[in-house]
Every structure is written in C-alpha cells, then in structure tokens.
C-alpha cells in the first residue's frame, strides 16, 4: 500500500475511532454517565417509595397478628403482648406462630429464615445483588407472624431484606448490570430502615457500613434519595415522632467518663454473649431429631414457657424499653436484679426464636438487652456513686447503642440511629465514647459480627470493614506491558496470521511507517480476510473503532471498559498524542494487581 493509501487508513482509523476519546469522546462519555446516573437516581425514588409502603404494611401486619393472637381483636393498633390475659395458654401462641413460620421457610422461601441482613450481605457480595422476588412477600409473612405471635425478634432485619428484595426485583426486571443492581439493593435496605425507625441518616449509614461497604458518590446519592422518599411516605402515615420520648440527659462531669468506659467494656461482653448464645442455640436445635419445619414451633413453645416468668420478652419489647428510659422506677438493689434478669431473659428469648429457625431481626433485641444492662449498670452507679452518676436511664440509653455497636460492628450507625430515635443530642458525648469502646473490645475478642458469623458458618467469608479497593488505587501504568508487538499497515494478512500464531496474541495493533497507532486487527478479521485475499494489506481490514486506555486511568475504570467492550486487552496511548502507543493492558494484568493487593 502506498503513502496515499496509508494516509487514508490513518484518517479513517484516527477520525472514526480514536477521536471519540478526545473532545467528542468526552462529550459522549459525559452523556452516557448523565443518563446512567439519572436512571439510577430515578429508580432510587421508585425503590424508596415502594420500600416505604412496604415498611408500613409490614408494621401494620405485625400489629394485626399480635392483636389477634394475644387479645383476640381485629385491628392494626398496637396493644403490647405483655398486657395479655391468656394465662398459661400463652405458651401456645408463639408455638403456633412458629409452626406457620416453619412451613413458610421450608416450602416457600428458605432464605427468609433468620435475621435477613446476612442474606442481603451475601447477595451483594456473592450474587451480584440478585434476590428472588418472592422473598419480599415471604419475609413479610414469616417475620410478621413470628414477631406478632410473640417471637423475640426485631423489625430491622426483615425490613432490610424486604426493601432489598424490592430493589433487586426492579433492577433484575430492567436487566441492570451488577454494579447498579447492588446499589438498588442498598437503596431498598436504607429505605426500609429509614421508614421503620423514622431514621433517614441511620438508614443511609446502615447500607454504607453493612450492605454495600463503600462510600462513593455513585452509590451515596441514590441511597440518600431512596431514604428521603421512604421517610416521607412513612411520616405521612405513621407520623414524625421519635421512637422513644425521653428526658434530656447529658454528661454531668468528666468524672463520669470512667463509668461510661466501664459501661462500654460491659456492653462488649454482653454483645459477645448475645452472639454466641444465638448460634449455640442454632446448633442445638439442628441436632434435634425432628423435621426442620417443626423447629420454630419447638422454639416458640419454649419461649412461651419463658414468658410465664418474664412476659416482657415477648415481641419487640419497645414498651419495656420505654419504661426503662423514662426512669419511672427508683434505683434500688431489687431493680438492679430485675434489669439484669431482663437482659439475660431477652438473650435467651432471642436465641430460642432465631436459633430454632424463626424469622426476625437482632437490632431491636440488642436495644432491649442494652437498655436492660445499661439500666442495671446505671442503678449500680447511682447506688455506689450518688453524687457523680447521671440517672440510670441515661446509662440505659447509652447501653442500647453500645451493645448493638459491639454486636453488629456498625458503630456510626448505632450512634446516629439512637440520636434519631430519641432526638436527644445532649447525650452524644458519652454515647460516642461508650460505643467506640464497645466496638474495639468486641473486635479484639471476636472478629466476626452477629451478622457475618452466620455467613462464616456457611463458608462465606466477608470483610466487615471498608477495605482498600486496589483497582481504584492503582493506575494502568502500574500493570501495563510496555513491550508491544505491532504490525505495519502494509503487512499482508498472511504475514499477520503467521505472527499471531508465533506470538500467541489474539489481536495486534496496526501502525503506520512512523509507528503511530492506526487501529487493531484481531483473529476474526484475519480469518475472514484469508478466505478472500491472503495478500491484502492488513491496514484495510483492521478494526476502525479502537477502545483505548490511558496510563493515568484507575484500573477499576479500565476493568469496566473491558467488560463493556468485550475485548480481552486494550492498547494504552499517550493523552497528549492519541496515536502514540505506549503499551497494552489486559485482564490478566489487572487480575495480577488484585492478587498483589490481597
């Protein structure tokens, strides 16, 4: 091919393929990003709205089941199960509910058994965010029946799984890529938490710390949008009042800090006891020679027996937490023993409910246990140090957050959620201090959380903390191959075929006589051209649209570009001269970087 033909090839390659990565390409890329983000944020509105209504429906269903089971009333207004008048017959209520739950989890949706949060974490980490659509309905039924019939579990786990299932269903219906599907799963989880507890900030942080385990604009903006709309929906039906109305507490003096330090240490030990008791109970129930669908009924029967002595353990138990936080009981050694007994009984009740295969969350029980333990600690502090300690209910409030911070290893979520649930900012200093102490102590004793331990027992290992994304930290220049085999545009198709066979490369860059990049030729073009004219210049058959990389680009962007383009490796060109070939980067090169990062 002559000089004129070579210039024509250069004009064709550069003008139609490399130019999209200059001004025109930047505009096209901006448009693509704009519409992709607009689509994702619009879907976040939809998911948040659906999750908000789902949270309302779920709460009303729990109230309906509870009022019918314990008070024989058809309503959706909450009547605490502790106020029942069933006498000894109450032992049958959790057992009957457990039987129905066992049938649902055995024959309809097995993944609805247990907390709900670990299942969502696993779906994001190992399944690309895919959750079966039926999970939303099954979780509403299973958890609603379990909690409504007295099961000692919370609403947070179920609503996270329900909201996440909504988000995943929308994403799967629209065939979104896994990166966007995971974000919608996080949106559903955040929206569910926000709508259930009237805590939008905590909802966002919950997904950041536990579900997505990342903090970046691409996911943070949809999370905020989803929680905003879910909270608006929830407040329209349930009101905007805080979950707990308490007196204003504050740090009385710096001398109280050692007391809150001790409270954080104790909360960590209580959280570890809660976690280990739960999974020990699960092991014991698994050993029973009974059909699996009967195990929740057995656990319910035992829970009913426990409720004869401590009826406060039935259901979510927020009415008991309210009484502890109100400080209506005067400090005494009898109150100290009563509150410690409540903490132990709630741990046992939670273990019987979820360990036997019931369906519900661990957040509300952790708050109950933390309030009882913190209240007992506060009573002791008031009796021993009456001139220093704040009211025992202040320690109960801090204990609530500290126990969950240690159990779930979601410290920031715990702090913000307790603030949003009480609207009491004055207690924030001891709250933060005790939570971080509890978190660190629990981490030193037991690395797995109450959520991740369930997955580890199944053979799924997740990192509970935000770790460095090595693909985002390193650039193309760190891994690219600088020694590049090229072919001149004047080479024949037959010559290029021989070079491909010798080198083993499935594609080769085509360059002009000055070594400037003109395009790429792959084995597909070579095989097709061999049938027509083996002596044809390769410059005439090379691919005109070339997807390229730049040395300073992060590897995560290149990984996404390779995935979308469907090619195994990209030519690396200089930003100042888009025809100056400086190397090649391949999937194998990027994978090797992942290995170094680990």
C-alpha positions as CSV (number, residue, x, y, z in Angstrom):
1,X,0.0,0.0,0.0
2,X,1.4,3.4,-1.0
3,X,1.8,6.6,1.0
4,X,-1.6,7.9,-0.2
5,X,-3.4,4.7,0.9
6,X,-1.6,4.8,4.3
7,X,-2.8,8.3,4.9
8,X,-6.3,7.2,4.0
9,X,-6.1,4.4,6.5
10,X,-4.8,6.8,9.2
11,X,-7.5,9.2,8.5
12,X,-10.1,6.5,8.8
13,X,-8.8,5.0,12.0
14,X,-8.0,8.2,13.8
15,X,-11.0,10.2,12.6
16,X,-13.6,7.5,13.4
17,X,-12.2,5.5,16.3
18,X,-9.6,7.4,18.4
19,X,-11.4,10.7,18.1
20,X,-14.2,9.6,20.5
21,X,-11.6,9.7,23.2
22,X,-10.9,13.3,22.6
23,X,-13.4,16.2,22.8
24,X,-16.2,14.3,21.0
25,X,-15.5,11.2,23.1
26,X,-15.5,13.2,26.3
27,X,-18.9,14.6,25.4
28,X,-20.2,11.2,24.6
29,X,-18.9,9.8,27.8
30,X,-20.5,12.6,29.8
31,X,-23.8,12.0,28.2
32,X,-23.6,8.3,29.0
33,X,-22.7,9.0,32.6
34,X,-25.5,11.6,32.9
35,X,-28.2,9.3,31.6
36,X,-26.9,6.3,33.6
37,X,-27.0,8.3,36.9
38,X,-30.4,9.8,36.0
39,X,-31.8,6.3,35.5
40,X,-30.3,5.1,38.8
41,X,-31.4,8.0,40.8
42,X,-34.9,7.8,39.3
43,X,-35.1,4.1,40.2
44,X,-33.9,5.1,43.7
45,X,-37.1,7.2,44.0
46,X,-39.2,4.2,43.0
47,X,-37.4,1.8,45.3
48,X,-37.6,4.2,48.2
49,X,-41.3,4.8,47.7
50,X,-42.1,1.0,47.4
51,X,-39.9,0.2,50.5
52,X,-41.6,3.0,52.5
53,X,-45.1,1.5,51.8
54,X,-43.6,-2.0,52.4
55,X,-42.4,-0.9,55.9
56,X,-45.8,0.5,56.7
57,X,-47.6,-2.7,55.5
58,X,-45.1,-4.8,57.5
59,X,-45.6,-2.9,60.7
60,X,-49.4,-3.0,60.4
61,X,-49.3,-6.7,59.7
62,X,-47.3,-7.3,62.9
63,X,-49.8,-5.3,64.9
64,X,-52.7,-7.2,63.3
65,X,-51.2,-10.6,64.1
66,X,-50.2,-9.5,67.6
67,X,-53.6,-8.0,68.5
68,X,-55.4,-11.1,67.1
69,X,-53.0,-13.6,68.8
70,X,-52.8,-12.1,72.3
71,X,-56.0,-10.0,72.6
72,X,-58.4,-11.6,70.1
73,X,-59.0,-8.2,68.5
74,X,-59.1,-7.4,64.8
75,X,-57.1,-4.2,64.5
76,X,-53.8,-2.7,63.4
77,X,-53.3,-0.6,66.5
78,X,-50.5,-1.9,68.7
79,X,-51.5,-3.5,72.0
80,X,-48.4,-4.8,73.8
81,X,-48.4,-8.6,74.2
82,X,-47.2,-8.2,77.8
83,X,-50.8,-7.0,78.6
84,X,-52.4,-10.3,77.5
85,X,-54.9,-12.2,79.7
86,X,-54.3,-15.7,78.3
87,X,-52.8,-17.1,81.4
88,X,-50.9,-20.4,80.8
89,X,-52.5,-20.7,77.3
90,X,-50.0,-18.0,76.2
91,X,-47.3,-20.8,75.7
92,X,-49.2,-22.0,72.7
93,X,-49.3,-18.6,70.9
94,X,-45.5,-18.5,69.9
95,X,-45.6,-22.2,69.2
96,X,-48.5,-21.8,66.7
97,X,-46.7,-18.9,65.1
98,X,-43.5,-20.9,64.9
99,X,-45.3,-23.7,63.1
100,X,-46.6,-21.3,60.4
101,X,-43.1,-19.7,60.1
102,X,-41.6,-23.2,59.7
103,X,-43.9,-24.1,56.9
104,X,-43.2,-20.8,55.0
105,X,-39.4,-21.1,55.4
106,X,-39.4,-24.8,54.5
107,X,-41.7,-24.8,51.4
108,X,-41.8,-21.2,50.1
109,X,-38.6,-19.3,50.7
110,X,-35.9,-20.8,52.9
111,X,-33.8,-17.6,52.8
112,X,-36.4,-15.8,54.9
113,X,-35.3,-17.8,58.0
114,X,-33.3,-15.9,60.5
115,X,-32.1,-12.3,60.6
116,X,-32.4,-11.2,57.0
117,X,-29.4,-8.9,57.0
118,X,-26.7,-11.6,56.4
119,X,-28.7,-12.9,53.4
120,X,-28.7,-9.4,51.9
121,X,-24.9,-9.0,52.6
122,X,-24.3,-12.4,50.9
123,X,-26.5,-11.4,47.9
124,X,-24.5,-8.2,47.4
125,X,-21.1,-9.8,47.8
126,X,-21.5,-13.2,46.0
127,X,-24.6,-13.0,43.8
128,X,-24.3,-9.6,42.2
129,X,-27.3,-8.2,44.2
130,X,-29.7,-10.8,42.9
131,X,-32.5,-11.7,45.3
132,X,-35.6,-13.7,44.4
133,X,-38.7,-11.6,44.1
134,X,-40.8,-13.9,46.2
135,X,-38.5,-13.1,49.2
136,X,-40.3,-9.8,49.9
137,X,-43.7,-11.3,50.3
138,X,-42.4,-14.4,52.2
139,X,-40.4,-12.2,54.6
140,X,-43.4,-10.0,55.4
141,X,-45.5,-13.1,56.1
142,X,-42.8,-15.1,58.0
143,X,-41.5,-12.3,60.2
144,X,-44.9,-10.7,60.7
145,X,-46.3,-13.9,62.0
146,X,-43.2,-14.7,64.1
147,X,-43.0,-11.2,65.8
148,X,-46.7,-10.8,66.0
149,X,-47.1,-14.1,67.8
150,X,-44.6,-13.2,70.4
151,X,-41.3,-14.1,68.7
152,X,-38.5,-12.2,70.4
153,X,-37.0,-10.6,67.3
154,X,-37.0,-7.1,65.7
155,X,-38.3,-5.5,62.6
156,X,-34.9,-4.2,61.2
157,X,-33.7,-7.5,59.7
158,X,-36.9,-8.3,57.9
159,X,-37.5,-4.8,56.5
160,X,-33.9,-4.7,55.2
161,X,-34.5,-7.9,53.4
162,X,-37.9,-6.8,52.2
163,X,-36.6,-3.5,50.9
164,X,-33.6,-5.1,49.3
165,X,-35.8,-7.6,47.6
166,X,-37.9,-4.8,46.1
167,X,-34.7,-3.0,44.9
168,X,-33.3,-6.2,43.4
169,X,-36.6,-7.1,41.7
170,X,-36.7,-3.7,40.0
171,X,-33.1,-4.0,38.9
172,X,-33.5,-7.5,37.6
173,X,-36.6,-6.6,35.7
174,X,-34.7,-3.8,33.9
175,X,-31.7,-6.1,33.4
176,X,-29.3,-3.7,35.1
177,X,-25.6,-4.6,35.4
178,X,-24.5,-5.9,38.8
179,X,-22.8,-2.6,39.8
180,X,-26.2,-0.8,39.6
181,X,-28.2,-3.7,40.9
182,X,-26.2,-3.7,44.1
183,X,-26.9,0.0,44.6
184,X,-30.6,-0.6,44.3
185,X,-30.3,-3.4,46.9
186,X,-28.6,-0.9,49.2
187,X,-31.3,1.7,48.4
188,X,-34.0,-0.8,49.5
189,X,-32.2,-1.6,52.7
190,X,-31.6,2.1,53.6
191,X,-35.2,3.0,52.7
192,X,-36.6,0.1,54.9
193,X,-34.5,1.2,57.9
194,X,-35.4,4.8,57.5
195,X,-39.2,4.1,57.2
196,X,-39.3,1.6,60.0
197,X,-37.4,3.7,62.6
198,X,-38.0,7.2,61.3
199,X,-34.2,7.5,61.0
200,X,-33.1,8.5,57.5
201,X,-29.5,9.3,58.3
202,X,-29.1,5.9,60.1
203,X,-30.7,4.2,57.1
204,X,-28.0,5.6,54.8
205,X,-25.2,4.7,57.1
206,X,-26.6,1.2,57.6
207,X,-26.1,0.4,54.0
208,X,-22.8,2.1,53.8
209,X,-21.4,0.2,56.8
210,X,-23.0,-3.2,56.4
211,X,-24.6,-3.8,52.9
212,X,-22.5,-2.0,50.2
213,X,-19.4,-1.5,52.4
214,X,-18.4,1.5,50.3
215,X,-18.7,5.3,50.4
216,X,-18.7,6.9,46.9
217,X,-20.9,9.3,45.1
218,X,-22.2,6.7,42.7
219,X,-24.0,4.9,45.5
220,X,-24.3,7.5,48.2
221,X,-26.6,9.8,46.2
222,X,-29.2,7.1,45.3
223,X,-29.1,5.9,49.0
224,X,-30.0,9.4,50.2
225,X,-32.7,9.8,47.6
226,X,-34.3,6.5,48.5
227,X,-34.3,7.2,52.2
228,X,-35.7,10.6,51.6
229,X,-38.8,9.3,49.8
230,X,-39.2,6.3,52.1
231,X,-39.2,8.6,55.1
232,X,-41.7,11.0,53.5
233,X,-44.0,8.0,52.9
234,X,-43.6,6.7,56.4
235,X,-44.2,10.0,58.1
236,X,-47.3,10.6,56.1
237,X,-48.9,7.5,57.7
238,X,-47.0,6.9,61.0
239,X,-46.1,10.5,62.0
240,X,-42.7,12.1,62.6
241,X,-42.5,11.5,66.4
242,X,-39.3,9.8,67.7
243,X,-39.4,6.1,68.6
244,X,-38.6,6.9,72.2
245,X,-39.6,10.0,74.1
246,X,-37.1,10.5,77.0
247,X,-36.0,13.3,79.3
248,X,-32.9,15.3,78.4
249,X,-29.7,13.6,79.6
250,X,-26.2,14.9,79.3
251,X,-22.7,14.3,80.6
252,X,-22.7,15.7,84.2
253,X,-19.0,15.9,84.6
254,X,-15.7,14.5,83.2
255,X,-15.7,12.2,86.3
256,X,-18.5,10.2,84.6
257,X,-16.2,9.1,81.7
258,X,-14.7,6.2,83.7
259,X,-18.2,5.0,84.3
260,X,-19.0,5.1,80.6
261,X,-15.7,3.4,79.8
262,X,-16.8,0.6,82.1
263,X,-20.2,0.5,80.5
264,X,-18.6,0.2,77.1
265,X,-16.5,-2.7,78.3
266,X,-19.5,-4.5,79.8
267,X,-21.6,-3.8,76.7
268,X,-19.0,-5.6,74.5
269,X,-19.1,-8.6,76.8
270,X,-22.9,-8.7,76.7
271,X,-22.9,-8.4,72.9
272,X,-20.5,-11.3,72.6
273,X,-22.7,-13.4,74.9
274,X,-25.7,-12.5,72.8
275,X,-24.0,-13.6,69.6
276,X,-22.6,-16.8,71.0
277,X,-25.8,-17.8,72.7
278,X,-27.7,-17.3,69.4
279,X,-25.5,-19.6,67.4
280,X,-25.1,-22.1,70.2
281,X,-28.9,-22.4,70.2
282,X,-28.9,-22.8,66.5
283,X,-26.5,-25.7,66.8
284,X,-28.6,-27.3,69.5
285,X,-31.8,-27.1,67.5
286,X,-30.2,-28.5,64.4
287,X,-29.3,-31.6,66.4
288,X,-32.9,-32.3,67.4
289,X,-34.3,-35.4,65.6
290,X,-37.3,-33.5,64.2
291,X,-38.4,-32.2,60.8
292,X,-36.9,-28.8,60.2
293,X,-40.2,-27.1,59.8
294,X,-41.2,-28.1,63.3
295,X,-38.1,-26.5,65.0
296,X,-39.6,-22.9,65.1
297,X,-42.7,-24.4,66.9
298,X,-40.5,-26.0,69.5
299,X,-38.6,-22.8,70.0
300,X,-41.9,-20.9,70.3
301,X,-43.2,-23.4,72.9
302,X,-40.0,-22.9,75.0
303,X,-40.3,-19.1,74.5
304,X,-43.9,-19.2,75.7
305,X,-42.8,-21.1,78.8
306,X,-40.1,-18.4,79.5
307,X,-42.8,-15.7,79.1
308,X,-44.7,-17.1,82.0
309,X,-41.9,-15.8,84.2
310,X,-40.8,-12.7,82.2
311,X,-43.7,-11.7,79.8
312,X,-41.6,-8.6,78.8
313,X,-39.5,-10.8,76.4
314,X,-42.5,-11.3,74.1
315,X,-42.4,-9.5,70.8
316,X,-40.2,-6.4,70.1
317,X,-40.4,-5.2,73.6
318,X,-40.2,-1.4,73.0
319,X,-42.8,-0.7,75.7
320,X,-40.4,-2.2,78.3
321,X,-37.5,-0.1,76.9
322,X,-39.7,3.0,77.1
323,X,-40.3,2.3,80.8
324,X,-36.6,1.8,81.5
325,X,-35.7,5.0,79.6
326,X,-38.4,7.0,81.4
327,X,-36.7,6.4,84.8
328,X,-40.0,5.8,86.5
329,X,-38.6,3.2,88.8
330,X,-36.4,4.4,91.7
331,X,-32.9,3.0,92.0
332,X,-32.6,0.0,94.3
333,X,-30.8,-3.3,94.5
334,X,-34.1,-5.1,93.6
335,X,-34.3,-3.0,90.4
336,X,-30.7,-3.9,89.6
337,X,-31.5,-7.6,89.9
338,X,-34.7,-7.2,87.9
339,X,-33.0,-5.4,85.0
340,X,-30.1,-7.9,84.8
341,X,-32.7,-10.7,84.8
342,X,-34.5,-9.0,81.9
343,X,-31.2,-8.8,79.9
344,X,-30.5,-12.5,80.4
345,X,-34.1,-13.5,79.6
346,X,-34.0,-11.4,76.4
347,X,-30.8,-13.1,75.3
348,X,-32.4,-16.5,75.9
349,X,-35.6,-15.5,74.2
350,X,-33.8,-14.2,71.1
351,X,-31.8,-17.4,71.0
352,X,-34.9,-19.6,71.2
353,X,-36.7,-17.5,68.5
354,X,-34.0,-17.2,65.8
355,X,-31.9,-20.2,66.8
356,X,-34.9,-22.5,66.2
357,X,-35.4,-21.0,62.7
358,X,-37.7,-18.1,63.4
359,X,-37.7,-15.0,61.3
360,X,-36.8,-11.6,62.6
361,X,-34.0,-9.1,63.3
362,X,-31.5,-8.7,66.0
363,X,-31.4,-4.9,66.3
364,X,-34.5,-4.5,68.5
365,X,-33.5,-7.3,70.8
366,X,-30.0,-5.7,71.1
367,X,-31.6,-2.4,72.1
368,X,-33.7,-4.2,74.7
369,X,-30.7,-6.1,76.1
370,X,-28.6,-2.9,76.0
371,X,-31.3,-0.9,77.8
372,X,-31.7,-3.5,80.5
373,X,-28.0,-4.0,81.0
374,X,-27.2,-0.3,80.8
375,X,-30.1,0.5,83.2
376,X,-28.7,-2.1,85.7
377,X,-25.3,-0.5,85.3
378,X,-26.8,2.9,85.9
379,X,-28.6,1.7,89.0
380,X,-25.4,0.3,90.4
381,X,-23.6,3.6,89.6
382,X,-26.3,5.6,91.4
383,X,-26.2,3.4,94.4
384,X,-22.4,3.5,94.7
385,X,-21.6,7.0,93.4
386,X,-24.8,9.0,94.0
387,X,-23.0,12.4,93.7
388,X,-21.4,11.6,90.3
389,X,-23.7,9.4,88.2
390,X,-26.4,10.6,86.0
391,X,-29.9,9.0,86.2
392,X,-29.8,5.3,85.5
393,X,-31.9,5.8,82.4
394,X,-29.1,7.8,80.8
395,X,-26.9,4.7,81.1
396,X,-29.7,2.6,79.7
397,X,-29.8,4.8,76.6
398,X,-26.0,4.6,76.1
399,X,-26.1,0.9,76.7
400,X,-28.6,0.4,73.9
401,X,-26.3,1.9,71.3
402,X,-23.1,0.3,72.8
403,X,-24.5,-3.3,72.7
404,X,-25.5,-3.0,69.1
405,X,-22.3,-1.3,68.1
406,X,-20.4,-4.3,69.6
407,X,-22.7,-6.9,68.1
408,X,-23.1,-5.5,64.6
409,X,-19.8,-3.6,64.4
410,X,-21.7,-0.7,62.9
411,X,-20.7,2.0,65.4
412,X,-21.6,5.0,63.3
413,X,-25.0,3.6,62.5
414,X,-25.6,2.9,66.2
415,X,-24.7,6.4,67.3
416,X,-26.8,8.2,64.7
417,X,-29.7,5.8,64.9
418,X,-30.0,6.2,68.7
419,X,-29.8,10.0,68.3
420,X,-32.6,9.9,65.6
421,X,-34.7,7.6,67.6
422,X,-34.6,9.8,70.7
423,X,-33.8,13.3,69.3
424,X,-31.5,13.8,72.4
425,X,-28.3,15.4,71.3
426,X,-27.0,16.2,74.8
427,X,-26.1,12.6,75.5
428,X,-24.0,12.3,72.3
429,X,-20.5,12.5,74.0
430,X,-20.9,9.5,76.4
431,X,-22.8,7.8,73.6
432,X,-19.9,8.0,71.2
433,X,-17.3,7.2,73.8
434,X,-19.1,4.0,75.1
435,X,-19.8,2.8,71.5
436,X,-16.3,3.0,70.3
437,X,-15.0,1.3,73.4
438,X,-17.5,-1.5,73.0
439,X,-16.7,-1.8,69.3
440,X,-12.9,-2.1,69.9
441,X,-13.2,-4.6,72.8
442,X,-15.6,-6.8,70.9
443,X,-13.3,-6.7,67.9
444,X,-10.4,-7.8,70.0
445,X,-12.3,-10.7,71.4
446,X,-14.3,-11.9,68.4
447,X,-13.5,-10.7,64.9
448,X,-16.9,-11.8,63.4
449,X,-20.1,-9.8,64.0
450,X,-23.5,-11.1,64.8
451,X,-24.2,-10.8,61.0
452,X,-21.0,-12.1,59.4
453,X,-20.7,-15.1,61.8
454,X,-23.8,-16.6,60.2
455,X,-22.2,-16.4,56.8
456,X,-18.8,-17.7,58.0
457,X,-20.6,-20.8,59.4
458,X,-22.0,-21.3,55.8
459,X,-18.5,-21.0,54.3
460,X,-19.0,-17.4,53.1
461,X,-16.2,-15.0,54.2
462,X,-16.9,-11.3,54.0
463,X,-14.8,-8.3,55.1
464,X,-16.8,-6.4,57.7
465,X,-14.9,-3.2,57.2
466,X,-14.3,-0.9,54.3
467,X,-11.1,-2.1,52.8
468,X,-8.9,-0.5,50.1
469,X,-10.1,-1.1,46.5
470,X,-6.9,-1.8,44.8
471,X,-8.4,-1.4,41.4
472,X,-9.2,2.2,42.4
473,X,-5.9,2.9,43.9
474,X,-3.6,1.7,41.1
475,X,-3.5,3.0,37.5
476,X,-2.9,1.5,34.1
477,X,0.8,2.5,34.2
478,X,1.3,0.2,37.3
479,X,0.4,-3.0,35.4
480,X,0.6,-2.3,31.6
481,X,3.0,-4.1,29.4
482,X,5.4,-1.7,27.8
483,X,6.9,-4.1,25.3
484,X,4.3,-4.2,22.5
485,X,4.4,-6.2,19.3
486,X,2.9,-4.3,16.3
487,X,2.4,-4.9,12.6
488,X,2.8,-2.3,9.9
489,X,-0.3,-1.3,7.9
490,X,1.4,-2.5,4.7
491,X,1.9,-6.1,6.0
492,X,-0.2,-8.8,4.3
493,X,-3.0,-10.7,6.0
494,X,-1.0,-13.9,5.6
495,X,2.0,-12.4,7.4
496,X,-0.1,-11.2,10.3
497,X,-1.6,-14.6,10.6
498,X,1.9,-16.1,11.0
499,X,2.8,-13.5,13.5
500,X,-0.3,-14.2,15.6
501,X,0.5,-17.9,15.6
502,X,4.0,-17.3,16.7
503,X,3.3,-14.7,19.4
504,X,0.0,-16.2,20.7
505,X,-1.7,-12.8,20.7
506,X,-5.3,-12.8,19.6
507,X,-5.0,-9.2,18.5
508,X,-2.2,-6.9,17.3
509,X,-2.0,-3.1,16.9
510,X,-1.6,-1.8,13.4
511,X,0.8,1.2,13.0
512,X,2.0,3.4,10.2
513,X,5.6,3.8,9.0
514,X,6.3,6.2,11.9
515,X,5.0,3.8,14.5
516,X,1.7,5.7,15.1
517,X,-1.3,3.7,16.0
518,X,-3.8,3.2,13.2
519,X,-6.1,0.5,14.6
520,X,-6.4,-3.1,15.9
521,X,-6.6,-6.3,14.0
522,X,-8.0,-9.4,15.6
523,X,-8.0,-13.1,14.7
524,X,-11.6,-12.7,13.5
525,X,-10.7,-10.1,10.8
526,X,-7.6,-12.2,9.8
527,X,-9.6,-15.4,9.3
528,X,-12.3,-13.6,7.3
529,X,-9.7,-11.9,5.1
530,X,-7.7,-15.1,4.5
531,X,-10.7,-16.5,2.6
532,X,-10.9,-13.5,0.3
533,X,-7.3,-12.4,-0.3
534,X,-4.3,-13.5,1.8
535,X,-2.1,-10.8,0.2
536,X,-4.4,-8.0,1.1
537,X,-2.8,-5.2,3.3
538,X,-3.8,-5.6,6.9
539,X,-4.5,-1.9,7.2
540,X,-7.5,-2.4,5.0
541,X,-9.2,-5.0,7.3
542,X,-8.2,-3.7,10.7
543,X,-10.9,-2.6,13.2
544,X,-11.6,1.1,12.9
545,X,-13.2,1.6,16.3
546,X,-10.5,1.2,18.8
547,X,-11.2,1.2,22.5
548,X,-8.1,2.6,24.3
549,X,-6.8,3.2,27.8
550,X,-4.6,6.0,29.2
551,X,-1.6,5.4,31.6
552,X,-3.1,7.6,34.4
553,X,-6.5,5.9,34.4
554,X,-7.5,3.9,37.5
555,X,-7.8,0.2,37.0
556,X,-11.4,0.0,38.1
557,X,-12.4,2.2,35.1
558,X,-10.4,0.0,32.7
559,X,-12.0,-3.1,34.2
560,X,-15.4,-1.7,33.5
561,X,-14.4,-0.6,30.0
562,X,-13.1,-4.1,29.1
563,X,-16.3,-5.7,30.5
564,X,-18.5,-3.4,28.4
565,X,-16.4,-3.7,25.2
566,X,-16.0,-7.5,25.3
567,X,-12.3,-7.4,24.4
568,X,-9.5,-9.0,26.4
569,X,-6.9,-6.2,26.3
570,X,-6.7,-2.6,25.4
571,X,-4.0,-0.5,23.8
572,X,-2.6,2.2,26.0
573,X,-2.0,5.6,24.4
574,X,-0.5,8.9,25.4
575,X,-3.1,11.5,26.4
576,X,-1.1,14.2,24.6
577,X,-0.8,12.1,21.4
578,X,-3.6,9.6,21.0
579,X,-1.8,7.8,18.2
580,X,1.3,7.3,20.3
581,X,1.1,3.7,21.5
582,X,2.9,3.2,24.9
583,X,1.7,-0.2,26.0
584,X,-1.1,-2.8,26.4
585,X,-3.2,-3.7,29.4
586,X,-5.1,-7.0,29.7
587,X,-7.5,-8.8,32.0
588,X,-4.6,-10.9,33.2
589,X,-2.6,-7.8,34.1
590,X,-5.4,-6.4,36.2
591,X,-6.1,-9.7,37.9
592,X,-2.4,-9.8,38.9
593,X,-2.8,-6.4,40.5
594,X,-5.8,-7.8,42.5
595,X,-3.5,-10.6,43.7
596,X,-0.9,-8.1,44.9
597,X,-3.5,-6.0,46.7
598,X,-4.6,-9.0,48.7
